[in-house]
Amino acid sequence: MKSPPTTKACKVSDVVVKPVLAVRVKALRINISQANEVAFVQAVAASQAEIWLADNQGALESSSHFVEMRGLPLAKFRHF
């Protein structure tokens, strides 16, 4: 996965990390800010995908029902 673009304007916030994890992060020289940003990007994407799926569930079910009843549109032109 590609890392998120960095910007000069960032929101500063405190992050609480379990002591055992903090020791491992420090030992592995992981950039906590960058790791958090990647995790936030992934969490936002997952939440947006979940919302999109819920918002479009009716359309997806309708499309699937159409294909079940009538088959794929233009299926006769498929050569595989």
Summary of the structure (lengths in Angstrom):
residues: 80
radius of gyration: 22.2
end to end distance: 32.3
largest distance: 62.3
contacts: 117
relative contact order: 0.08
helix: 64%
strand: 0%
